[in-house]
Amino acid sequence: MDHEVNSYVIVIDTQPRVVFLDKQKATDYADKYKGTVEVVKLRIGG
């Protein structure tokens, strides 16, 4: 069975830089480095 989770990609100067699975960590990192957070759904096969 497939399982979907959200991942949070930090985009800085239009370049994807870092991926987090934790929304709070992603938000903190984006604030620190003046980036934006893009939500990407990951599908994990099980």
C-alpha positions as MATLAB code, in Angstrom:
seq = 'MDHEVNSYVIVIDTQPRVVFLDKQKATDYADKYKGTVEVVKLRIGG';
ca = [
       0.000    0.000    0.000;
       1.316    3.449   -0.913;
       1.625    6.093    1.749;
       1.806    9.840    1.067;
       3.772   12.259    3.220;
       4.546   15.938    2.818;
       8.126   17.038    2.340;
       9.188   20.656    2.613;
      11.706   21.927    0.074;
      13.576   25.114    0.947;
      14.042   27.334   -2.109;
      16.714   30.046   -1.934;
      17.318   32.357   -4.904;
      15.039   30.148   -7.067;
      17.227   27.074   -6.362;
      15.968   24.126   -4.290;
      18.497   23.694   -1.468;
      17.329   21.508    1.400;
      14.476   19.064    2.015;
      12.875   18.551    5.422;
      10.138   16.188    6.523;
       9.395   18.327    9.586;
       7.363   21.465    8.856;
       8.673   23.430   11.855;
      12.329   22.749   11.001;
      11.653   23.735    7.396;
      10.023   27.001    8.466;
      12.885   27.836   10.841;
      15.497   27.134    8.154;
      13.649   29.196    5.548;
      13.379   32.136    7.958;
      17.078   31.939    8.828;
      18.291   31.834    5.215;
      15.576   34.058    3.667;
      14.132   31.217    1.620;
      10.645   29.987    0.879;
       9.060   26.646    1.711;
       7.489   24.575   -1.070;
       5.377   21.575   -0.060;
       5.981   18.447   -2.136;
       3.999   15.241   -1.630;
       6.099   12.092   -1.499;
       4.561    8.715   -2.227;
       6.227    5.851   -0.399;
       5.461    2.329   -1.543;
       4.873   -0.209    1.190;
];
